[in-house]
Amino acid sequence: MSLAAKLPYDHPYAGGFSGIGSQPLPTDADALDYLSRMATADGAGVETGVAVAVDAFFRDSKAAGVFDALKACCILAGARTLAGALVPVVGDAPTNVANGFVNGDFSRTSGLTGDGTSYIDSGRAADDDGQNDVHLSRYITAAGTAALFEIHIGARGPSGNLATTQIGYSAGGAFNFLAARNESQRVDVAGSQFTGFAGVTRSVSTSMTARINGSTSSAASTSGSPPSIPYYVFARNNNGSADGLSNATIAFYSIGTDIGSAGLTALDTAVTHLINRLKFALLVGENPSGLDPDTIDYIVRGYEAGGSLE
């Protein structure tokens, strides 16, 4: 393992010094601001390899034209502590409701695991984004085991108002569903609960576009006026109370404005590469800078299966 990659990114010798080699450092101004805020919450800066993975996500999402659409976003992996993981990439800081999550629920490589009772208030209201200008995304590393249904991100209006935006899973019917602004016209995707990236976006009143398991499709769905309540993560804000609580492991989420079909694909790529780079930096102990994403994915899968580099 490289000593340089394991030095905190803000260490005086992180970029290079005789005997420890040299390596790239994070350079994006927004990434550096985020890393600094995370270091304050954690009590120390993350390793250079982790910081470079974060920096690459900022650059990738900006190059793809989706970064500005992220209005509330957290990387729930990579940080040193739960407090660091709850530092927002952008937007208001989320609230660990009633301090339900504890450090034992947090994994640097996998993210934050729900317990079926705890959830996060994202701080982003459903009506902060336009009725026809909205997206949600999440990346899960381990599926939940809800008996009936679970929500990964969601907000639902008062009784009689089915205006809902959510990403979740219905275990009872063994299918995923992604809904935007109209619960009665949600999109159902057959299959077991998929891990990895899932997202939904809307730009018009008559249809929405969803991406899950590497596939993007659009479907008819008439929008409704969004409720004035914040989105919950690991649950749905059902007009002020939490329901559909999830015990999945979530490594990333974003809430914001429409990103279109191409944007969903680009965000999927950026987030998937982010999580793999974080795992590479933490499991392998090396700097992921400059390495091919497929190579990183292959090596990470080997480490997760119990292997190592000799």
LOVEXZA-845045 format. One record per residue (C-alpha): x, y, z; residue in three letters. Coordinates in steps of 0.001 Angstrom, whole numbers, plus 500000, padded with zeros to 6 digits. Last residue first. Layout:
# residues N
[[X; Y; Z]; "ALA"]
...
***
This chain:
# residues 310
[[500204; 490955; 495754]; "GLU"]
[[496873; 492725; 495280]; "LEU"]
[[494094; 491397; 497482]; "SER"]
[[491215; 488907; 497482]; "GLY"]
[[488329; 488470; 499905]; "GLY"]
[[485378; 488848; 497534]; "ALA"]
[[485194; 492583; 498364]; "GLU"]
[[488847; 492850; 497381]; "TYR"]
[[488209; 491223; 494003]; "GLY"]
[[485173; 493410; 493376]; "ARG"]
[[487330; 496444; 494119]; "VAL"]
[[489991; 495302; 491645]; "ILE"]
[[487469; 494842; 488833]; "TYR"]
[[485738; 498172; 489521]; "ASP"]
[[489072; 500014; 489583]; "ILE"]
[[490075; 498418; 486278]; "THR"]
[[486734; 499377; 484767]; "ASP"]
[[487179; 502963; 485971]; "PRO"]
[[490631; 503225; 484319]; "ASP"]
[[493196; 504599; 486753]; "LEU"]
[[494331; 508211; 486498]; "GLY"]
[[493741; 509057; 490143]; "SER"]
[[492621; 506074; 492236]; "PRO"]
[[495246; 506716; 494952]; "ASN"]
[[496046; 503482; 496772]; "GLU"]
[[495007; 501925; 500070]; "GLY"]
[[493383; 498906; 498433]; "VAL"]
[[490244; 498879; 500568]; "LEU"]
[[489961; 502599; 501339]; "LEU"]
[[491137; 504182; 498071]; "ALA"]
[[489507; 501468; 495966]; "PHE"]
[[486232; 501727; 497887]; "LYS"]
[[486172; 505480; 497367]; "LEU"]
[[486970; 505015; 493693]; "ARG"]
[[484136; 502491; 493323]; "ASN"]
[[481669; 504829; 495032]; "ILE"]
[[482706; 507786; 492878]; "LEU"]
[[482674; 505771; 489637]; "HIS"]
[[479088; 504720; 490346]; "THR"]
[[478166; 508318; 491181]; "VAL"]
[[479642; 509787; 487983]; "ALA"]
[[478232; 507046; 485736]; "THR"]
[[474734; 507243; 487223]; "ASP"]
[[474898; 511030; 487009]; "LEU"]
[[475717; 510786; 483306]; "ALA"]
[[472896; 508329; 482644]; "THR"]
[[470409; 510476; 484556]; "LEU"]
[[471692; 513560; 482727]; "GLY"]
[[471116; 511945; 479347]; "ALA"]
[[467491; 511312; 480297]; "SER"]
[[466904; 514804; 481595]; "GLY"]
[[468530; 516560; 484574]; "ILE"]
[[465454; 518111; 486193]; "ASP"]
[[466017; 520063; 489409]; "THR"]
[[467118; 518836; 492797]; "GLY"]
[[467525; 515955; 495197]; "ILE"]
[[470636; 513791; 495456]; "SER"]
[[471557; 510672; 497395]; "TYR"]
[[474692; 508659; 498009]; "PHE"]
[[475943; 505569; 499898]; "ALA"]
[[472622; 504115; 501060]; "ILE"]
[[472462; 500807; 502921]; "THR"]
[[468891; 499476; 503038]; "ALA"]
[[466956; 499342; 506306]; "ASN"]
[[464098; 501432; 504964]; "SER"]
[[461181; 503207; 506581]; "LEU"]
[[457980; 503174; 504528]; "GLY"]
[[456476; 505821; 506775]; "ASP"]
[[457647; 508975; 508508]; "ALA"]
[[455170; 511583; 509716]; "SER"]
[[454722; 515165; 508594]; "GLY"]
[[452549; 514771; 505506]; "ASN"]
[[453923; 511315; 504760]; "ASN"]
[[457612; 512174; 504731]; "ASN"]
[[458847; 509005; 503119]; "ARG"]
[[461687; 506992; 504646]; "ALA"]
[[465418; 506219; 504420]; "PHE"]
[[465824; 509837; 503240]; "VAL"]
[[463034; 512288; 504022]; "TYR"]
[[461981; 515032; 501657]; "TYR"]
[[460833; 518254; 503238]; "PRO"]
[[457215; 519432; 503252]; "ILE"]
[[455405; 521994; 501116]; "SER"]
[[453596; 519413; 498962]; "PRO"]
[[454192; 519117; 495201]; "PRO"]
[[451416; 520124; 492776]; "SER"]
[[450567; 517159; 490585]; "GLY"]
[[452220; 515721; 487493]; "SER"]
[[450579; 513506; 484874]; "THR"]
[[452539; 510320; 484257]; "SER"]
[[453280; 508733; 480883]; "ALA"]
[[456476; 506696; 480897]; "ALA"]
[[460124; 507191; 480057]; "SER"]
[[462909; 504611; 480122]; "SER"]
[[466536; 504354; 481212]; "THR"]
[[468404; 501095; 481906]; "SER"]
[[471542; 500562; 483979]; "GLY"]
[[469728; 498760; 486807]; "ASN"]
[[467434; 501744; 487263]; "ILE"]
[[466792; 504965; 485365]; "ARG"]
[[463478; 506798; 485326]; "ALA"]
[[461965; 509405; 483024]; "THR"]
[[458724; 511262; 483664]; "MET"]
[[455688; 512108; 481558]; "SER"]
[[452787; 514508; 481034]; "THR"]
[[453667; 517595; 483071]; "SER"]
[[457091; 518141; 481535]; "VAL"]
[[460703; 518185; 482816]; "SER"]
[[460718; 515200; 485184]; "ARG"]
[[463558; 513079; 486585]; "THR"]
[[463939; 509729; 488332]; "VAL"]
[[467054; 508014; 489600]; "GLY"]
[[468476; 504646; 490604]; "ALA"]
[[472129; 503791; 491140]; "PHE"]
[[473492; 500619; 492685]; "GLY"]
[[471425; 497851; 494216]; "THR"]
[[468348; 496504; 492505]; "PHE"]
[[465395; 495299; 494553]; "GLN"]
[[464082; 492238; 492791]; "SER"]
[[462417; 492615; 489437]; "GLY"]
[[459663; 494459; 487630]; "ALA"]
[[459909; 498226; 487283]; "VAL"]
[[456828; 500186; 488355]; "ASP"]
[[456395; 503804; 487273]; "VAL"]
[[453948; 505835; 489350]; "ARG"]
[[450660; 507145; 488060]; "GLN"]
[[448576; 507127; 491260]; "SER"]
[[451543; 508436; 493211]; "GLU"]
[[451779; 511579; 491123]; "ASN"]
[[454652; 514019; 491489]; "ARG"]
[[457391; 511630; 490436]; "ALA"]
[[457280; 507948; 491259]; "ALA"]
[[459937; 505262; 490998]; "LEU"]
[[458878; 501767; 491820]; "PHE"]
[[460797; 498563; 492278]; "ASN"]
[[459023; 495257; 492161]; "PHE"]
[[458557; 492169; 494301]; "ALA"]
[[454859; 492887; 494944]; "GLY"]
[[455210; 492680; 498722]; "GLY"]
[[458755; 494017; 498607]; "ALA"]
[[457654; 497312; 497117]; "SER"]
[[460721; 499442; 496609]; "TYR"]
[[461464; 503117; 496771]; "GLY"]
[[462206; 506365; 495015]; "ILE"]
[[459825; 509168; 495782]; "GLN"]
[[457957; 512234; 494618]; "THR"]
[[454345; 512398; 495678]; "THR"]
[[451258; 514411; 494828]; "ALA"]
[[448617; 511979; 496082]; "LEU"]
[[446596; 514688; 497750]; "ASN"]
[[443584; 513060; 499398]; "GLY"]
[[445391; 512767; 502692]; "SER"]
[[448166; 515334; 502884]; "PRO"]
[[451129; 515377; 500477]; "GLY"]
[[453845; 512766; 500106]; "ARG"]
[[457620; 513214; 500325]; "ALA"]
[[460215; 510563; 499513]; "GLY"]
[[463754; 509227; 499369]; "ILE"]
[[464752; 505576; 499952]; "HIS"]
[[461224; 504384; 500605]; "ILE"]
[[460290; 500919; 501785]; "GLU"]
[[457406; 498576; 501090]; "PHE"]
[[455766; 495496; 502532]; "LEU"]
[[458103; 493409; 504701]; "ALA"]
[[461131; 495661; 504283]; "ALA"]
[[464372; 493778; 503759]; "THR"]
[[466668; 496469; 502413]; "GLY"]
[[469155; 496099; 499598]; "ALA"]
[[472859; 496681; 500142]; "ALA"]
[[475097; 499142; 498273]; "THR"]
[[472419; 501726; 497522]; "ILE"]
[[472897; 504725; 495253]; "TYR"]
[[470158; 507360; 495238]; "ARG"]
[[468632; 509822; 492806]; "SER"]
[[465821; 512361; 492748]; "LEU"]
[[464966; 514854; 490005]; "HIS"]
[[462647; 517827; 489604]; "VAL"]
[[461407; 520466; 487174]; "ASP"]
[[457754; 519847; 486355]; "ASN"]
[[456247; 520852; 489687]; "GLN"]
[[459177; 523156; 490198]; "GLY"]
[[461751; 522578; 492921]; "ASP"]
[[461505; 523934; 496453]; "ASP"]
[[458029; 522349; 496462]; "ASP"]
[[459293; 519009; 497752]; "ALA"]
[[461177; 520720; 500560]; "ALA"]
[[464927; 520178; 500932]; "ARG"]
[[466246; 519876; 504500]; "GLY"]
[[467044; 516216; 503851]; "SER"]
[[465350; 515003; 507027]; "ASP"]
[[467133; 511731; 507707]; "ILE"]
[[465624; 508466; 508925]; "TYR"]
[[465710; 505964; 511770]; "SER"]
[[463164; 503204; 512486]; "THR"]
[[463844; 500442; 509945]; "GLY"]
[[467489; 500195; 510958]; "ASP"]
[[468989; 502037; 508030]; "GLY"]
[[472559; 501455; 506936]; "THR"]
[[474787; 504404; 506009]; "LEU"]
[[477506; 504062; 503405]; "GLY"]
[[479335; 501038; 501978]; "SER"]
[[483056; 501873; 502049]; "THR"]
[[483263; 504232; 505019]; "ARG"]
[[480626; 502272; 506895]; "SER"]
[[478081; 503986; 509144]; "PHE"]
[[475416; 502359; 511314]; "ASP"]
[[477892; 501965; 514180]; "GLY"]
[[478439; 505718; 514125]; "ASN"]
[[474854; 506258; 515231]; "VAL"]
[[471641; 506940; 513308]; "PHE"]
[[468498; 507910; 515223]; "GLY"]
[[469826; 511227; 516452]; "ASN"]
[[466220; 512374; 516961]; "ALA"]
[[466156; 512924; 513192]; "VAL"]
[[469661; 512993; 511726]; "ASN"]
[[469073; 516351; 510084]; "THR"]
[[470403; 517200; 506643]; "PRO"]
[[472736; 520188; 506153]; "ALA"]
[[471350; 522693; 503688]; "ASP"]
[[472390; 522521; 500067]; "GLY"]
[[475474; 521135; 498353]; "VAL"]
[[477888; 518273; 499041]; "VAL"]
[[476194; 518123; 502424]; "PRO"]
[[478048; 517128; 505607]; "VAL"]
[[476156; 514080; 506864]; "LEU"]
[[479049; 511751; 506031]; "ALA"]
[[481376; 513839; 508180]; "GLY"]
[[479154; 513459; 511238]; "ALA"]
[[478898; 509722; 510550]; "LEU"]
[[482672; 509507; 510795]; "THR"]
[[485821; 509278; 508655]; "ARG"]
[[484063; 510274; 505442]; "ALA"]
[[484112; 507945; 502425]; "GLY"]
[[480444; 507014; 502351]; "ALA"]
[[477145; 508897; 502730]; "LEU"]
[[477923; 511317; 499917]; "ILE"]
[[475159; 513838; 500486]; "CYS"]
[[473090; 515991; 498141]; "CYS"]
[[470480; 518720; 498294]; "ALA"]
[[470305; 521102; 495317]; "LYS"]
[[472035; 518975; 492680]; "LEU"]
[[470979; 520489; 489337]; "ALA"]
[[474198; 522551; 489181]; "ASP"]
[[476243; 519341; 489124]; "PHE"]
[[474460; 517838; 486123]; "VAL"]
[[476342; 519322; 483156]; "GLY"]
[[478388; 516201; 482393]; "ALA"]
[[481639; 518112; 482936]; "ALA"]
[[480307; 519308; 486289]; "LYS"]
[[479373; 515781; 487345]; "SER"]
[[482811; 514463; 486340]; "ASP"]
[[484761; 517279; 488025]; "ARG"]
[[482869; 517022; 491308]; "PHE"]
[[483088; 513235; 491229]; "PHE"]
[[486821; 513365; 490486]; "ALA"]
[[487395; 515576; 493535]; "ASP"]
[[485595; 513054; 495729]; "VAL"]
[[487844; 510244; 494482]; "ALA"]
[[490895; 512499; 494967]; "VAL"]
[[489829; 513156; 498558]; "ALA"]
[[489534; 509435; 499247]; "VAL"]
[[493023; 508772; 497861]; "GLY"]
[[494391; 511734; 499824]; "THR"]
[[493059; 510319; 503079]; "GLU"]
[[490253; 512233; 504752]; "VAL"]
[[490961; 515413; 506702]; "GLY"]
[[490651; 515333; 510469]; "ALA"]
[[488103; 516162; 513188]; "GLY"]
[[485335; 514531; 511208]; "ASP"]
[[483021; 517565; 511156]; "ALA"]
[[485852; 520007; 510397]; "THR"]
[[487319; 517593; 507853]; "ALA"]
[[483936; 517380; 506120]; "MET"]
[[483760; 521161; 505818]; "ARG"]
[[487266; 521179; 504323]; "SER"]
[[486412; 518355; 501934]; "LEU"]
[[483326; 520247; 500747]; "TYR"]
[[485319; 523450; 500170]; "ASP"]
[[488035; 521487; 498377]; "LEU"]
[[485414; 519835; 496158]; "ALA"]
[[483949; 523238; 495307]; "ASP"]
[[487388; 524599; 494371]; "ALA"]
[[488322; 521570; 492242]; "ASP"]
[[491996; 520748; 492855]; "THR"]
[[492220; 517460; 494750]; "PRO"]
[[495817; 516164; 494932]; "LEU"]
[[497840; 514185; 492410]; "PRO"]
[[500626; 511930; 493732]; "GLN"]
[[504298; 511994; 494620]; "SER"]
[[506624; 509472; 496222]; "GLY"]
[[506845; 508598; 499919]; "ILE"]
[[510633; 508513; 500299]; "GLY"]
[[511307; 512098; 499335]; "SER"]
[[508090; 514047; 499586]; "PHE"]
[[504934; 514345; 497526]; "GLY"]
[[501474; 515817; 497260]; "GLY"]
[[500447; 514760; 500764]; "ALA"]
[[503564; 516297; 502324]; "TYR"]
[[501934; 519262; 504076]; "PRO"]
[[498936; 517098; 505048]; "HIS"]
[[495667; 518442; 503610]; "ASP"]
[[494799; 515239; 501730]; "TYR"]
[[495385; 513215; 504888]; "PRO"]
[[498140; 510682; 504209]; "LEU"]
[[496888; 507282; 503071]; "LYS"]
[[497665; 507799; 499382]; "ALA"]
[[501227; 508844; 500236]; "ALA"]
[[501884; 505725; 502319]; "LEU"]
[[501125; 503556; 499295]; "SER"]
[[500000; 500000; 500000]; "MET"]
***
